[in-house]
Amino acid sequence: MQVMARQGDTLDEICFRVYGKTAGMTEAVLAANHRLADMGPVLTMGTVIELPDIRPPESKKTIIQLWD
């Protein structure tokens, strides 16, 4: 998916808006967009950013039985 930076956008704001979190997402987007880090913290309006398809990890539910 591609998104276009709006005025005053930072990469972590875009990651939070799209993915709902920034931990690990910002790094993945930077890896997919070489030279994006060279632009500085505030992106230029109109910059096209390629967002990789990142799926959340499967959550494991542990069931604890108190009595046998």
NORBELFEN-V465112 format. One record per residue. N is the residue number from 0. OMEGA is omega in radians with two decimals (* if undefined). BURIAL is b if it has 9 or more other ideal C-beta (glycine too) atoms within 8 Angstrom, else e. Layout:
BEGIN
N,OMEGA,BURIAL / N,OMEGA,BURIAL
END
This chain:
BEGIN
0,3.09,e / 1,3.03,e / 2,3.11,b / 3,-3.12,e / 4,3.05,b / 5,-3.12,e / 6,3.09,e / 7,-3.13,e / 8,2.94,b / 9,-3.08,b / 10,-3.14,b / 11,3.06,e / 12,3.13,e / 13,3.12,b / 14,3.12,b / 15,-3.13,b / 16,-3.06,e / 17,-3.03,b / 18,-3.12,e / 19,3.07,e / 20,-3.14,e / 21,-3.09,b / 22,-3.14,e / 23,-3.11,e / 24,-3.12,b / 25,3.14,b / 26,3.14,e / 27,3.12,b / 28,3.09,b / 29,3.11,b / 30,3.14,e / 31,-3.09,e / 32,3.13,b / 33,3.11,e / 34,3.11,e / 35,3.14,b / 36,3.13,e / 37,-3.09,e / 38,-3.10,e / 39,-3.05,e / 40,3.14,e / 41,-3.09,e / 42,3.08,b / 43,3.14,e / 44,3.13,b / 45,3.10,e / 46,3.13,b / 47,-3.09,e / 48,3.09,b / 49,3.13,b / 50,3.13,b / 51,3.10,e / 52,-3.11,e / 53,3.14,e / 54,3.11,e / 55,3.12,e / 56,3.11,e / 57,3.12,e / 58,3.12,e / 59,3.09,e / 60,3.12,e / 61,3.13,e / 62,3.12,e / 63,3.09,e / 64,-3.12,e / 65,3.14,e / 66,3.08,e / 67,*,e
END
